[in-house]
Amino acid sequence: MTEQHPQWFTSSYSVANGGNCVEVAVNLAASRDLVPVRDSKVVDGPVVDVRTAAFSAFVAGVRAGTFDAV
């Protein structure tokens, strides 16, 4: 079996936000049930592994405006 490595993706919002964002590697979601997340400015820094269901719920909340500042 070949070991999968994260294929990091940076949100297009990160560019508009001066690069202050996170990167995710969704390519591991199906095989490992994880979405690794890291700081886009510190690519050699720590990585947080988030379960796929939790990450999906977070993204749905962002899209729904759940976390918008009032």
N, C-alpha and C positions, 0 to 999 in steps of 0.2 A: 504494500500500500504506500502511495506517495503522500508525504506530509504536506498539508496545505499551509500556506503562509498568508497572513492578512494582506488583502489588497485594499489599501487605504483610500478613502474617498472623502474629499473636503466639500462641504456645502458651498454652493454658489454665494450664499449669504456671507460666508467668511471673507470673500474678496471685498464685498461692499462694506464690511465691518472692520476693515483694516487688518484682517487676518486673525482676529481674536475669536476663534471658534474651536470646534472639535473636529476630529476625523473619526470615521467609523469604517469597519471592515465587514460589510454585510455578506461577503462571500463565504463566511464560516457559519452563517445562520443555519443552513440546512444540515450540514454534516456534523456540527458540534453543538447546536442549539445555543450558540453564543454570538453576541455582537460586540467585538472589542471596540473600545472608545479610548481616544487619547487626545491630548492638547495639541492642536495644530502647530503651535509655536515651539513645542518641546517634543520632537518626534522620537527622541531617544529616552524620553521620560517614562513614567509609569503608564500602564494600560489597565483599564477597568473592563472586566468581562461582564456583560449584562446579558441575562437570559433573553432569548428572542421574544418571548411573550411580553416581558416587561418593556423591552425597547419598543415593540410595536404599540403598546399602550401609551408610552411616552410620546411617540410620534403622533398618534391619534389625538392626544391631548394638546399638543402644540398646534396641530392643524385646526382644532376646534376652538383655539383661543383660550384654553383653560389656564394657561400660565401668563397671559398678557398682563402687563402692569396697568393698574387703574389710574 
